[in-house]
Amino acid sequence: MLSPKTRWSVGSPDPAYVRELSERFGIRPLLAALLAARGHTAEEAAFFLSDEYTFHDPSLLAGMSDAAARIRRAIQEREKILIYGDYDADGVSSTSLLVRLFRMLGAEFDYRVPHRVRDGYGLHTHYLEEASRSGVSLVVTVDTGITAVEQAAAARRLGLDLIVTDHHEPPETLPDALAVVNPKRDDCAYPFKGLAGVGVAFKLAHALLGRVPEELAAWAALGTIADVMPLVGENRSIVKLGLRQLRNEPPVGFAALFRVAGVERQEVSSNTIGFGLAPRINAAGRLDDADEAVKLLIADDPVEADAIARRMDALNRERQRMVEEAAAEAIELVERAGGPGDGIVVASDRWNPGIIGIVASRLVETYYRPTVVIAMDAESSVGKGSARAIPGFHLYDALKTCESMFLHFGGHASAAGLSIHSDNLAAFVEAFRSEASSRLTEELKTPMTQVDAELDLSEITIEAIQELEKLAPYGMGHPAPKFSISQAIVGEATVIGKDKRHAKFRLEGSGHKIEAVGFGIGETVRRVALGSRLSLVGELSVNEWNGRKTPQIIVKDVAVPHIQLFDWRSATTASAFRERWEAARTDDWRPAFLLGPYDEPPVALAAWWKTVPVYRLTTEGDRVVVPVNVNAFDAPFERATDVWFVNCPFPFERFHLILKQNVSLSRTYALALDGAPVIDRETMKRAYVCMRELGESPAEEWIGAVAKRVGLGLEAARLAVRVFRELGFVEEGGASGTVRIANAPAKRDLSESASFAMALHAETARQEWKRMTTEALQERLLAQASFRREDIELRKTEAVG
């Protein structure tokens, strides 16, 4: 067996509804099953399949009409406007979008993005004072300001009009500004609440232009994807429109980013933006000054843009190095504290505040717990923290209960930022852990993979995979489709990549074959036996190599829901066995060796006999195995996870008793080593001649003498004595525990001995064992295992439809 790393929640779309969608929209069953599994109505399916864009009236946003009117007046009267943004990719995109917009409108303006380290998050009074001195009369925030109550009051005192556009969770008391535009306001009737900060800025442009600002969609798409907003509703239209612009005619700054990131514009997707462009934009704000990123995104000069893009690419590489170091230190802190518990809080003055969000995400990946990572400043004793959640844990609500300990705090359900004085740090650690414990159930603490539907290999075709692109772009809230495959036969399993970190499987089933590739799971290969029935969860893709296209599965999780058999019969030397042993070793395994009823311990395994439990299979009775060495007495057989059959586990029909007795068994290994006795008539004849020469002796001494003189192992000698006792040629001696040759026994044939017949049967089975194919071995031994699936939880959900 091989357990999955997560629980699989597998959708079960209604077949009738799948057929209905397939026929209504003329789509393949795979795409129809995906829509059905995600609970989409026919109307929603039509929206996803449509090539049209849907945008809501911007005036439905509370405060938008006032904001647009005031900006128009400022432009008309030549007032100076300040755009105030944020230093992350959403804030940078928002700032850049308004810069491009105000250029189009002929406004007089400047922009300001705070420095992450010197200033920190949010609207700052000293920048308002600076703006007032420079003649600014109107300040427009983007992606920030919703909690700026004090700063709004300061703006009013300075005679500045303030327009706040934001998308973060609004506090109970809103800033007293001329307009506060945020779709999450309680009194806002806007039909879509999931806009990014740049999405709100895009709607402001929509209102000011009186049309959808298609020429600004690239900036809106970048910020929406970078801020991990749900790609549903209006966000879907924003991103689709932005991707179209980036593929057809990317703005100068974006084209420069494509070059340093190695991205072909025709291949731009939500993934390339999220993992190629956004990290480089964020690197400027994390390690240097986000103003560099704004300059890149508003650049019109390709030479200037290329120079900035190269600097940001270098910053991103430095950011990656710093993240690796900080993540390792953070994990060490967690372990020194006794583990993650239900919630993690780690702090250090060695970390750059610009990378702590990424470090928090790393800890969530490692421990699957809500996490807060704080970069402390030794001089001010103030720390800046970044928090990340797990699904089902509302981070903003949890941190809200600790708000009195913070100097500043804001965020969403899944991510948040805060600042805290060191005096409150210990209390916050306890409070957050307690809050996490009260909110997290055992189910929430176990990672779950949401699977859209189970597929047969025959359903996976190039055409069906390509049709899934109709539902792109994929992202948060609308993830790339995941499908499960149940018990496909593993025809091949290899590690790939120059560092051997990745796995490739050839799967077979229903008369079809397909390749499955898993990145970063190379160690799985040694834990999956050829011929096993592999269940997996993955995403579908089309692989192109040398002009040939083939369907492919990108593996996300794997399981083998039955006891596996690894064929090691070719490992006949100690060195060959050791190499495979080390490759198979896991931290949690409990290995054991199992000898046949008449096997001698093989010389090749002598080194293992001292540390590994050894048992012998019995031929009859309720007791299936008996201990052979000291280790076996200390380790019950039923606890063994990995069992090596030194030779044929004869008799086969008792194999199911092994499975019944050992509920822990996950993996078995077939060996074919010397050690089984050679029992034939000539050997028995020589043994009998030897016995006739022996006088009455204790049974074990007799057996030892026979073994030595005839050249047999102890088990073979013991078998010979038992055979002749059954035939009446050997009898008990006069003294207790002794044996001797019987006086004038009746003539009998060896075939009349049940033990001799059993031994011959065992030898026949052993020879057959050596000749069997791997497939035949598995069929013979594992058919009785019933492919025990109860240990692998595949939770199914009902689809709406």
Buried (B, 14 or more C-beta within 10 A) or exposed (E): BBBBEBBBBBBBBBEEBBBBBBEEBEBBBBBBBBBBBBBBEEEEBBBBBEEEBEBBEBEBBBBBBBBBBBBBEBBEEEBBBBBBBBBBBBBBBBBBBBBBBBEBBEBBBBBBBBBBBEBBBBBBBEBBBEBBEEEBBBBBBBBBBBBBBEBBBBBBEBEBBBBBBBBBBBBEEBBEBBBBBBBBBEEBEBEBBBBBBBBBBBBBBBBBBEEBBEBBBBBBBBBBBBBBBBBBBBBBBBBBBBBBBBBEEBBBBBBBBBBBBEBEBEEBBBBBBBEBBBBBBBBBBBBBBBBBBBBBBBBEEBEBBBBBBEBBBBBBEBBEEBBEEBBEBBBEBBEEEEEBBBBBBBBBEEBBBBBBBBBBBBBBEBBBBBBBBBBBBEEEEBBBBBBBBBEEBBBBEBBBBBEEBBEBBBBBBBBBBBBBBBEBBEEBBEBBBBBBEEBBEEEBBEBBBBBBBBBEBEBBBBEBBBBBEBBBBBBBBBBBBBBBBBBBBBEEBEBBEEEEBBBBBBBBBEEBBBBBBBEEBBEBBBBBBBBBBBBBBBBBBBBEEEEEEEBBBBBBBBBBBBBBBBBBBEBBEBEEBBEBBEEBEBEEEBBBBBBBBBBBBBEBBEEBBEEBBBBBBBBEEEEBBBBBBEBBEEBBBBEBBBBBBBBBBBBBEBBBBBBEBBEBBBBBBBBBBEBBBEBEEEBBEBBBEBBEEBEBBBBEEBBBBBBEBBEBBBBBBBBBBBBBBBBEBBBBBEEEEBBBBBEEEEEEEBEEBEBBEBBBEBBEBBEBBEEBEBEEBBEBBBEBBEBBBEBBBBEEEEBEB
